[in-house]
Amino acid sequence: MRFTRIFIPAVVLCFFIAIPVAAQGLGYYPVEELGILDPGTLEVDINLEGTTLQIAAGAMQDQDPQLRKLVSNLTRVRVQVGSAEDLDGGLVSQRIDDAVAQLEAKGWARIISVEDGGEKIYVYSIDVGDGTIAGLTALVNAGDEEIVVANIVGSIDPVLLGSAISKMHTMDLSQFMPSDSDDD
């Protein structure tokens, strides 16, 4: 079963609809420092904080009001996606295992864990204690296909997040995705 074709767009959506706080605060995890992906070969490299995140929120004026509310409060979104084709599979697996151990040692809770053949998907959250989530971190090793590492930081309302995810199939996210055509 190939979870990544459905899961990767869902992860990207989650990282566009959280409500992060200060980049180094509770909920921050430095996914870009894992040393798994070469910054020069990334297929997707999203690094939004502060003003650039507000621009993304402004671009979503025609989207669902709950989604707009979540995005308008973002302060950090970090997503990296790269091909696993030329990577040492053992090293990738070890670095993801190390990240999982670090997250768990720091009190992060595993909310998704999928291991299917050569694919591993982990999503962690850290709770503020007031019914909100302070951050989400996703680590996806799609075997020899691609690697996804992502982190958002913030005060994420789980009800609004769940509502936005449930409406994902009706949202027009194409404006945020690269075109498959060179004619544009």
Residue pairs with C-beta under 8 A, 6 or more apart in sequence:
1 116
2 119
3 114
3 116
3 119
3 121
4 119
4 121
4 140
4 142
4 145
4 146
4 148
7 114
7 121
7 140
8 81
8 140
8 142
8 146
8 148
9 168
9 173
10 165
10 168
11 79
11 123
11 138
11 140
11 148
11 150
12 44
12 46
12 79
12 150
12 173
13 164
13 165
13 168
13 171
13 173
14 136
14 138
14 150
14 152
14 161
14 165
15 46
15 77
15 78
15 79
15 136
15 138
15 150
15 151
15 152
16 56
16 71
16 74
16 77
16 173
16 176
17 67
17 70
17 71
17 160
17 161
17 164
17 165
18 70
18 74
18 77
18 133
18 135
18 136
18 152
18 153
18 154
18 156
18 161
19 70
19 73
19 74
19 132
19 154
19 155
19 156
19 157
20 27
20 73
20 74
20 75
20 76
20 77
20 135
20 152
20 153
20 154
20 155
20 156
21 27
21 75
21 76
21 134
21 153
21 154
21 155
22 28
22 75
22 153
23 49
23 75
23 76
23 153
25 134
25 153
26 126
26 128
26 134
26 135
26 153
27 126
27 133
27 134
27 135
27 136
27 151
27 152
27 153
27 154
28 76
28 135
28 151
28 153
29 99
29 102
29 103
29 108
29 124
29 135
29 137
29 151
30 151
31 78
31 80
31 99
31 137
31 139
31 149
31 150
31 151
32 39
32 47
32 78
32 80
32 149
34 95
34 96
34 98
34 99
34 149
35 95
36 82
36 87
36 91
36 92
36 95
36 96
36 147
36 149
37 80
37 82
37 87
37 147
37 149
38 82
39 45
41 82
41 83
42 80
42 81
42 82
43 81
43 82
43 83
43 146
44 79
44 80
44 81
44 82
45 79
45 80
45 81
46 77
46 78
46 79
46 80
47 77
47 78
48 56
48 74
48 76
48 77
48 78
49 75
49 76
49 77
50 75
53 71
53 74
53 75
53 76
53 77
54 72
54 74
56 71
56 74
56 77
56 176
57 68
57 71
57 72
57 74
59 175
59 176
60 67
60 68
60 71
61 68
62 172
63 71
63 171
63 172
64 164
64 167
64 170
64 171
66 160
66 163
66 164
66 167
67 164
67 167
67 171
69 160
70 156
70 157
70 160
70 161
70 164
73 154
73 155
74 152
74 154
75 153
75 154
76 151
76 152
76 153
76 154
77 150
77 152
78 150
78 151
78 152
79 148
79 149
79 150
80 147
80 148
80 149
80 150
81 146
81 147
81 148
82 146
82 147
83 145
83 146
83 147
84 92
84 141
84 142
84 143
84 144
84 145
84 146
84 147
85 144
87 147
89 118
89 143
89 144
92 141
92 147
93 120
93 141
96 120
96 122
96 139
96 141
99 137
99 139
99 149
100 110
100 122
100 124
100 139
103 110
103 124
103 137
104 110
104 124
106 126
107 126
108 124
108 125
108 126
108 137
109 124
109 125
109 126
109 127
110 122
110 123
110 124
111 123
111 124
111 125
112 121
112 122
112 123
113 121
113 122
114 120
114 121
115 121
117 143
118 141
118 142
118 143
118 144
119 140
119 141
119 142
119 143
120 139
120 140
120 141
121 138
121 139
121 140
121 141
122 138
122 139
122 140
123 136
123 137
123 138
123 139
124 136
124 137
124 138
125 133
125 134
125 135
125 136
125 137
125 156
126 133
126 134
126 135
127 133
127 134
128 134
128 155
131 158
132 155
132 156
132 157
132 158
133 154
133 155
133 156
133 158
133 161
134 153
134 154
134 155
134 156
135 151
135 152
135 153
135 154
135 156
136 150
136 151
136 152
136 156
137 150
137 151
138 148
138 149
138 150
138 151
139 148
139 149
140 146
140 147
140 148
140 149
141 147
142 148
164 171
